[in-house]
């Protein structure tokens, strides 16, 4: 007799788990739009196990930190992705940068490589992706893929042993790096051949419900006073490739529902290749959907663009699920929807609505004020060189010229000066916060768990609610420990097993990797200490 306590909750686990991570999909969208949703999102909300109080335990929530957490089941103090970028020895690096020469990014047009590398070399903890990939057997391949519009999202979710695939802003095709493939796999080459977005030439974003007076009946939906782009990008023919934008010629396309559809189509091609009804192969697939994040930053979560993006996602998820079920039986696939972080509305808009504490502080002006005070009191120039994720970063070359006593005194003064800034609640030196006794689950504890040696600033600032310190004079942000930035959906659906339940207990979204491990009957990520998500498995399962 087989005892399930040996093998997990089920001796015949599903062969496919699809995790859809919607970048910047705050739970507030569900509260706001639930009555108006009627396709895939609505089906999952009506039929899945819905965790209504799931949170990212992050003090500075962001894309790479969130995706890495959903993979590793731990915080940045273990996995190391403290932010999308950070400073190392005074120079800014991206979380997925790889300068070894062994991870050069592949140019998907002709198979050569670019002159830069991307990999998970900076990810310091294994994830559920790695654990699944390690379970490959001669008779049963276990594939792990992460498909995204952003390299950092794909890499954070894929880890070292999964396969990361992302939209290449040099070509408009999907690519990867030598860290994952010697050559792009045949199925991806074929997908690029027949799904080249450049053939469209131009693209237009049309409303999901153009005739509905109800779908867009919200205050401030057409308010562009505080947006980074002062007009709507709907109903305008825009170039797929904008040659005038040298940094990213696909910046228009990446903000549109068509970009999400391309990611879904690539994910569908991956599923067709790696699982089917007639073999035993398994697949963990991350589908990382980034356009909502791009329009959210530009136009805000209250905008027509953000709301209509969710409507399109609702329909696109339905189509994707139906395509998937035509490939593999409904009992053999688990669908998950979650997010990496939330978002705060424009502080200026919140002030207009009566939240007088809401405010925006420009990062460069804060740095200038602190540097001026340091120079006036200590005769040290330009000590602060950056502000990343609510942290003041110091120039290591200048620090080396200071005695230990002077260095400590300057840090203490910086802390006091920062505390006097309007809208600042707490300030710590890095070492002070690192050794601060905190209670699990508190905001201070969440901020502390985002510290990783060599990747944080010397001064860590906790702003008041609805206060943001940012490089942008307009647009929306998400770098604070408060509910609007950390409350995210977690929805799990497996026909006949995980369905029709609302769970209102507070949970951490980082419980998901260990839950996936339980579903697949594979080892859990090594650094994760979270319990599996509650009320999901059979009542007798302990």
KANORZI-V190026 format. One record per helix or strand. SS is the DSSP state (2 for helix, 1 for strand). FROM is the first residue (numbers start at 1). TO is the last residue. Records with the same first field share a line. If there is no record, write none. Layout:
SS: FROM-TO, FROM-TO
This chain:
2: 4-7, 27-36, 40-47, 63-72, 76-79, 128-133, 151-158, 186-194, 197-200, 253-255, 257-274, 291-299, 304-327, 330-332, 347-352, 363-378, 396-399, 404-419, 430-434, 443-448, 483-486, 509-520
1: 16-22, 26-26, 49-55, 85-88, 91-94, 97-97, 104-106, 113-118, 137-137, 140-140, 142-148, 163-167, 174-175, 177-177, 202-203, 205-205, 234-234, 238-239, 282-289, 333-338, 344-344, 359-362, 384-388, 391-394, 424-429, 459-463, 467-470, 477-477, 487-494, 498-498, 501-503, 507-508
